[in-house]
Amino acid sequence: MSPTDPSPETSRPRATPRIKPATKRPAAKPKRKKRAKPDPALAWARRLARYRPRLLEDTLDALGDLYGPQIWRRRLDPTSELILTILTQNSADINAEKAFVALRAAYPSGLADEVHEPGAGWGGAGLPPGAPPDWAAVEGAPIAELIDVIRPGGLAPQKAPRIQATLRKIREERGDHSLEFLGSLAPLAARDWLTSIPRIGKKTASVLLLFCFNQPLMPVDRHVERVAKRIGLLPAKAPADLAHEQFIALLAGTPERTYETHVLLIHHGRALCQARSPKHDLCPIRARCRFVDPKAP
């Protein structure tokens, strides 16, 4: 082989490298939207409607026949209602009345008298007619003096600074002590505004908004909670905070019955369905009460 002859290696054509076809990646699966957690209040209302239809309506009708129709009337201006409600916290209503009357006397405003018509659910005698206190004077009073004034209501050392802090917050937010503006807000927005005040919870806010503006917000106190759980209107272990939302859901179709519901349940809890020795034989809803019969319809 001459030196000019191509070598065997160079004479062979080079193999073209194989190009692997691109592998198709599987199309990405669309991400599933996470299901929103069900609203526990709405879920409870639907469950009750399905398995125990007309329970709330039958309860209200039976209690209305026993205690009479309950007609909403405003009983105090909203600031007075709020302070009176604070005075009732962990105290008997009749003692809170004494403390409020003492506030009127110690810090007179000179405004027109208000007539207190508390309704069937109130546990005291009702306030005598009188003008609301001068709230600026109450806010600015020496704390020792205010404690002494409201001492008949009980827990005065705790409630006096709470009352002053509440009045101060209202004035700083609004420029005065009036809460009449709450009547122009949507119910939940009004409740949110009130509960932004330290130590004002849903129950206190709902009392003010229901009794001053007939807003469809259900205050759940110990009597309402006890009666509702015994009947089965609320789950046995429902926390108080959730119970307020569950009642809103239960009354969504008939919000105009919120005042009636609160007053009838609280009055029934005081009159017949007491914590101890409830009077089952006199109760008009015993046939549907899960406390009397765990399998009641």
C-alpha positions as CSV (number, residue, x, y, z in Angstrom):
1,M,0.0,0.0,0.0
2,S,1.5,3.2,-1.1
3,P,1.9,6.0,1.4
4,T,-0.6,8.0,-0.6
5,D,-3.3,5.3,-0.3
6,P,-5.9,6.1,2.3
7,S,-5.7,4.0,5.3
8,P,-8.6,1.6,6.0
9,E,-9.7,3.7,8.8
10,T,-9.8,6.9,6.9
11,S,-11.4,5.4,3.9
12,R,-14.5,4.3,5.7
13,P,-17.3,6.9,5.9
14,R,-17.9,8.2,9.4
15,A,-21.1,7.1,10.9
16,T,-23.6,9.9,11.5
17,P,-24.3,10.1,15.2
18,R,-27.9,9.2,16.0
19,I,-30.0,12.0,17.4
20,K,-32.4,10.7,19.9
21,P,-35.8,12.0,19.3
22,A,-36.9,14.4,22.0
23,T,-39.0,12.7,24.6
24,K,-42.3,14.4,25.1
25,R,-42.9,15.4,28.7
26,P,-46.3,14.6,29.9
27,A,-48.5,17.6,30.1
28,A,-48.6,19.1,33.6
29,K,-51.9,18.3,35.3
30,P,-53.8,21.4,36.2
31,K,-53.5,22.0,39.9
32,R,-56.7,21.3,41.7
33,K,-58.1,24.2,43.6
34,K,-58.1,23.5,47.2
35,R,-61.6,23.2,48.5
36,A,-62.6,26.0,50.8
37,K,-63.2,24.7,54.3
38,P,-67.0,24.5,54.9
39,D,-68.4,27.2,57.0
40,P,-69.2,25.4,60.3
41,A,-72.1,27.7,61.1
42,L,-73.7,27.2,57.7
43,A,-73.0,23.4,57.9
44,W,-74.8,23.2,61.2
45,A,-77.8,25.1,60.0
46,R,-78.1,22.8,56.9
47,R,-77.7,19.7,59.1
48,L,-80.5,20.8,61.5
49,A,-82.8,21.7,58.6
50,R,-82.3,18.2,57.1
51,Y,-82.5,16.0,60.2
52,R,-84.7,18.1,62.5
53,P,-86.9,20.3,60.3
54,R,-88.7,23.3,61.8
55,L,-87.0,22.9,65.2
56,L,-86.4,26.6,65.6
57,E,-89.8,27.6,64.3
58,D,-91.6,25.1,66.5
59,T,-89.6,26.2,69.5
60,L,-90.5,29.9,69.0
61,D,-94.1,29.2,68.3
62,A,-94.5,27.1,71.5
63,L,-92.6,29.6,73.6
64,G,-94.5,32.5,72.1
65,D,-97.8,30.8,73.0
66,L,-96.6,30.4,76.6
67,Y,-95.0,33.9,77.1
68,G,-96.8,36.0,74.6
69,P,-95.6,37.9,71.5
70,Q,-92.4,39.8,71.9
71,I,-92.3,43.2,70.2
72,W,-89.1,45.1,69.7
73,R,-88.8,48.5,71.3
74,R,-85.6,50.5,71.9
75,R,-84.9,50.6,75.6
76,L,-81.9,52.9,76.0
77,D,-79.5,55.0,73.8
78,P,-76.6,52.8,72.6
79,T,-73.9,54.2,74.9
80,S,-76.1,53.7,77.9
81,E,-76.9,50.2,76.7
82,L,-73.2,49.4,76.3
83,I,-72.2,50.6,79.8
84,L,-75.2,48.9,81.4
85,T,-74.3,45.6,79.6
86,I,-70.7,46.0,81.0
87,L,-72.2,46.4,84.5
88,T,-74.2,43.2,84.1
89,Q,-71.1,41.1,83.3
90,N,-70.8,38.5,86.0
91,S,-73.4,40.4,88.1
92,A,-77.2,40.1,88.6
93,D,-79.2,42.5,86.4
94,I,-80.8,44.0,89.5
95,N,-77.4,45.0,90.9
96,A,-76.3,46.4,87.5
97,E,-79.4,48.6,87.6
98,K,-78.4,50.0,91.0
99,A,-74.9,50.9,89.7
100,F,-76.4,52.5,86.6
101,V,-78.8,54.6,88.7
102,A,-75.8,55.7,90.8
103,L,-74.0,56.8,87.7
104,R,-76.9,58.9,86.7
105,A,-77.0,60.6,90.1
106,A,-73.2,61.1,90.4
107,Y,-72.7,62.4,86.8
108,P,-75.9,64.1,85.7
109,S,-76.1,65.1,82.0
110,G,-79.3,67.3,82.1
111,L,-80.6,65.5,79.0
112,A,-84.1,64.2,78.5
113,D,-85.2,61.2,80.5
114,E,-85.1,57.8,78.9
115,V,-87.8,55.1,79.7
116,H,-86.3,51.6,80.1
117,E,-88.6,48.9,78.8
118,P,-86.4,45.9,79.2
119,G,-88.8,43.2,78.0
120,A,-89.3,39.6,79.2
121,G,-85.7,38.5,79.0
122,W,-84.3,41.1,81.5
123,G,-83.5,39.7,85.0
124,G,-84.0,42.9,87.0
125,A,-86.9,45.2,87.8
126,G,-86.1,47.7,85.0
127,L,-84.5,51.1,85.4
128,P,-86.6,54.0,86.6
129,P,-87.0,56.8,84.0
130,G,-83.9,59.0,84.0
131,A,-81.4,60.9,81.8
132,P,-78.3,59.1,80.7
133,P,-75.1,60.0,82.6
134,D,-72.7,62.6,81.5
135,W,-70.2,60.3,79.8
136,A,-67.4,62.8,79.6
137,A,-67.6,63.2,83.3
138,V,-67.6,59.4,83.8
139,E,-64.6,59.0,81.6
140,G,-62.7,61.8,83.4
141,A,-63.7,60.9,87.0
142,P,-61.0,59.8,89.5
143,I,-60.9,56.0,89.3
144,A,-61.3,55.6,93.1
145,E,-64.5,57.8,92.9
146,L,-65.9,55.9,90.0
147,I,-65.3,52.5,91.8
148,D,-67.2,53.8,94.8
149,V,-70.1,55.0,92.6
150,I,-70.6,51.7,90.9
151,R,-69.8,49.5,93.8
152,P,-73.5,48.3,94.2
153,G,-73.1,46.5,90.8
154,G,-70.3,44.2,91.9
155,L,-66.7,43.8,90.7
156,A,-66.4,47.6,90.7
157,P,-62.5,47.6,90.7
158,Q,-62.5,45.7,87.5
159,K,-65.4,47.4,85.8
160,A,-64.6,51.0,86.5
161,P,-61.3,51.1,84.5
162,R,-63.0,49.0,81.8
163,I,-65.8,51.5,81.5
164,Q,-63.4,54.5,81.3
165,A,-61.2,52.7,78.7
166,T,-64.3,52.0,76.6
167,L,-65.6,55.6,76.7
168,R,-62.1,56.8,75.9
169,K,-61.8,54.5,72.9
170,I,-65.2,55.7,71.6
171,R,-64.3,59.4,72.0
172,E,-60.9,58.9,70.3
173,E,-62.4,57.1,67.4
174,R,-65.5,59.3,66.9
175,G,-64.9,62.6,68.6
176,D,-67.7,62.2,71.2
177,H,-69.3,59.3,73.1
178,S,-72.3,58.8,70.8
179,L,-72.8,55.4,69.2
180,E,-75.8,56.3,67.1
181,F,-73.7,55.9,63.9
182,L,-73.7,52.1,64.3
183,G,-77.3,52.0,63.2
184,S,-76.2,53.0,59.7
185,L,-73.7,50.2,59.3
186,A,-74.3,46.7,58.2
187,P,-74.8,44.4,61.2
188,L,-71.5,42.5,61.0
189,A,-69.5,45.7,60.3
190,A,-71.1,47.3,63.3
191,R,-70.3,44.3,65.4
192,D,-66.7,44.3,64.2
193,W,-66.4,48.0,65.1
194,L,-67.6,47.3,68.6
195,T,-65.5,44.2,69.2
196,S,-62.4,46.2,68.2
197,I,-62.8,47.9,71.6
198,P,-60.7,45.8,74.1
199,R,-62.8,43.5,76.3
200,I,-66.0,44.0,74.2
201,G,-67.0,40.6,72.8
202,K,-69.6,39.3,70.4
203,K,-72.2,38.9,73.1
204,T,-72.0,42.5,74.4
205,A,-71.8,43.9,70.9
206,S,-74.8,41.9,69.8
207,V,-76.9,43.0,72.9
208,L,-76.3,46.7,71.9
209,L,-77.0,46.2,68.2
210,L,-80.1,44.1,68.8
211,F,-81.7,46.2,71.5
212,C,-80.8,49.6,70.1
213,F,-81.1,49.0,66.4
214,N,-83.0,45.7,66.0
215,Q,-80.0,44.4,64.0
216,P,-80.3,40.6,63.4
217,L,-77.5,39.6,65.7
218,M,-78.2,37.0,68.4
219,P,-76.6,37.5,71.8
220,V,-75.8,34.1,73.3
221,D,-75.6,34.4,77.1
222,R,-75.6,31.5,79.6
223,H,-79.4,31.1,79.6
224,V,-79.7,31.1,75.8
225,E,-76.8,28.7,75.4
226,R,-78.1,26.3,78.0
227,V,-81.7,26.2,76.5
228,A,-80.4,26.0,72.9
229,K,-78.0,23.1,73.7
230,R,-80.6,21.2,75.6
231,I,-83.2,21.4,72.8
232,G,-80.5,20.8,70.2
233,L,-80.6,24.1,68.4
234,L,-76.9,24.3,69.1
235,P,-74.4,21.4,69.1
236,A,-73.7,20.3,72.7
237,K,-70.0,21.3,72.5
238,A,-70.4,24.5,70.4
239,P,-68.0,27.2,71.8
240,A,-69.7,30.5,72.7
241,D,-67.9,32.4,69.9
242,L,-69.2,30.0,67.2
243,A,-72.7,29.8,68.7
244,H,-73.3,33.5,67.7
245,E,-72.5,32.6,64.1
246,Q,-74.6,29.5,64.2
247,F,-77.6,31.4,65.3
248,I,-77.1,33.9,62.5
249,A,-77.1,31.0,60.1
250,L,-80.2,29.4,61.7
251,L,-82.1,32.7,61.4
252,A,-80.8,33.6,57.9
253,G,-84.3,32.9,56.4
254,T,-86.2,34.8,59.1
255,P,-83.8,37.5,60.5
256,E,-86.8,39.5,61.8
257,R,-87.3,36.8,64.4
258,T,-83.9,37.4,66.1
259,Y,-85.2,39.6,68.9
260,E,-88.0,37.2,69.5
261,T,-85.6,34.3,69.6
262,H,-83.2,35.9,72.1
263,V,-86.0,37.1,74.4
264,L,-88.0,33.9,74.4
265,L,-84.9,31.6,75.0
266,I,-83.4,33.8,77.8
267,H,-86.8,34.1,79.5
268,H,-87.5,30.4,79.2
269,G,-84.0,29.7,80.8
270,R,-84.9,31.9,83.7
271,A,-88.5,30.7,84.1
272,L,-88.6,27.0,83.5
273,C,-85.4,25.6,81.9
274,Q,-83.1,26.5,84.9
275,A,-79.6,25.0,85.2
276,R,-80.8,23.0,88.2
277,S,-84.2,21.2,88.4
278,P,-85.7,22.3,85.1
279,K,-89.5,22.1,85.1
280,H,-90.0,19.5,82.3
281,D,-93.7,19.0,83.0
282,L,-94.4,22.6,82.3
283,C,-92.3,22.9,79.2
284,P,-94.2,23.3,75.9
285,I,-91.2,22.0,73.9
286,R,-90.4,18.9,75.9
287,A,-91.5,16.6,73.0
288,R,-88.7,18.0,70.8
289,C,-86.1,18.5,73.5
290,R,-83.0,16.3,73.4
291,F,-82.4,16.9,77.1
292,V,-85.7,15.2,77.9
293,D,-85.4,12.6,75.2
294,P,-82.0,12.1,73.4
295,K,-83.9,10.8,70.4
296,A,-86.4,13.6,70.2
297,P,-87.3,14.5,66.6
